[in-house]
Amino acid sequence: MNKTKLVLLFIFLSSISKAQTKSDIHLLGDSNLIIKKDWGIYFTKCSNWCITNNMSNSITLRQTSLKLDGPPFEIDYVVGDTITDDNPKYGWIKYWYDSKERLWMKKIEDDTNPKPADTLAVLADGFPIFNGIDNFTLIIPLSHKSFLRCGITFGSSDDIPRFIVGTIRKIQ
């Protein structure tokens, strides 16, 4: 990101009020930076993707440079003590933070006992990344009580979710 975009981002982010509750997306100029104030994050989308859905608890992006639209990429914002990702073919997986053990935990449908969660990576702002139940979904805890579920609705490549997820940052 060049210096001009960084300065504009800093000015814009410093003007965001914590008291604002309207659910909206802000696009910074002609860049691909998406700011989701009510989730407390911003991220970068691919330049050939457009926003096709913007709800208070989800965003859907779709690739538009192909002759046919590409598969939708969905980001769901989930509030609660746990997040569950399920798929009729593969079952379900559930994540939560165990404050007594001070660990992220997971339980998979076929397992009888919960286990410590396997962290794929940690984003720059300290958000861990976990696998969903299939290879096309990633789970990101933003706090002990809020999560993002990110993925391609029907699989083609897991590169796009990993690219976008890698750009997620906390609004300071």
Beta strands, then each sheet from edge to edge (+ up, - down):
strand 1: 25-27
strand 2: 33-36
strand 3: 41-44
strand 4: 49-55
strand 5: 58-63
strand 6: 73-79
strand 7: 82-87
strand 8: 91-98
strand 9: 103-108
strand 10: 115-116
strand 11: 121-122
strand 12: 128-131
strand 13: 137-141
strand 14: 146-152
strand 15: 169-170
sheet 1: 1+ 2- 3+ 15-
sheet 2: 4+ 5- 6+ 14- 13+ 12- 11+
sheet 3: 7+ 8- 9+ 10-
end
